[in-house]
Amino acid sequence: MTALAQEILNNFDRLPDTEQMEIALEILRRIINFDFPPLTDEDLTLSAEELFLALDQQEPGYE
């Protein structure tokens, strides 16, 4: 990731939640027509693994 991209993300993280939501929605509107390559089985597996690890970390808070 470039320094500029990292700076944008750092600035985004400092915004209030409402502004983060507005920016996120605008970015989604802009990328909806991108031609993304199809996800591989490996991509899906890695994404699922990240999700399950995140859920495992949150689980103790629900008990």
C-alpha positions as a Python dict, from the first residue, in 0.01 Angstrom:
ca = {
    (1, 'M'): (0, 0, 0),
    (2, 'T'): (133, 342, -85),
    (3, 'A'): (200, 610, 175),
    (4, 'L'): (-85, 818, 30),
    (5, 'A'): (-331, 530, 63),
    (6, 'Q'): (-220, 469, 422),
    (7, 'E'): (-261, 839, 499),
    (8, 'I'): (-614, 832, 358),
    (9, 'L'): (-700, 534, 579),
    (10, 'N'): (-550, 700, 886),
    (11, 'N'): (-755, 1014, 819),
    (12, 'F'): (-1065, 800, 765),
    (13, 'D'): (-1010, 630, 1103),
    (14, 'R'): (-1007, 970, 1277),
    (15, 'L'): (-1347, 1072, 1137),
    (16, 'P'): (-1671, 1035, 1333),
    (17, 'D'): (-1870, 720, 1257),
    (18, 'T'): (-2134, 909, 1059),
    (19, 'E'): (-1875, 1056, 823),
    (20, 'Q'): (-1700, 719, 789),
    (21, 'M'): (-2033, 568, 682),
    (22, 'E'): (-2093, 841, 424),
    (23, 'I'): (-1745, 798, 276),
    (24, 'A'): (-1773, 419, 273),
    (25, 'L'): (-2103, 438, 86),
    (26, 'E'): (-1958, 681, -168),
    (27, 'I'): (-1658, 454, -227),
    (28, 'L'): (-1890, 157, -278),
    (29, 'R'): (-2095, 356, -530),
    (30, 'R'): (-1777, 437, -722),
    (31, 'I'): (-1638, 83, -735),
    (32, 'I'): (-1960, -104, -810),
    (33, 'N'): (-1879, -118, -1181),
    (34, 'F'): (-1517, -233, -1143),
    (35, 'D'): (-1438, -554, -1327),
    (36, 'F'): (-1321, -772, -1038),
    (37, 'P'): (-1179, -1117, -1116),
    (38, 'P'): (-1376, -1407, -971),
    (39, 'L'): (-1275, -1524, -624),
    (40, 'T'): (-1072, -1843, -603),
    (41, 'D'): (-1138, -2119, -353),
    (42, 'E'): (-823, -2005, -172),
    (43, 'D'): (-957, -1646, -150),
    (44, 'L'): (-1285, -1771, -5),
    (45, 'T'): (-1107, -1999, 243),
    (46, 'L'): (-881, -1718, 364),
    (47, 'S'): (-1176, -1482, 402),
    (48, 'A'): (-1373, -1742, 597),
    (49, 'E'): (-1074, -1808, 821),
    (50, 'E'): (-1035, -1437, 898),
    (51, 'L'): (-1406, -1409, 976),
    (52, 'F'): (-1406, -1709, 1210),
    (53, 'L'): (-1095, -1583, 1391),
    (54, 'A'): (-1259, -1243, 1440),
    (55, 'L'): (-1576, -1407, 1572),
    (56, 'D'): (-1372, -1623, 1809),
    (57, 'Q'): (-1210, -1309, 1951),
    (58, 'Q'): (-1550, -1146, 2004),
    (59, 'E'): (-1713, -1452, 2160),
    (60, 'P'): (-1584, -1408, 2517),
    (61, 'G'): (-1757, -1070, 2527),
    (62, 'Y'): (-2096, -1233, 2472),
    (63, 'E'): (-2075, -1470, 2767),
}
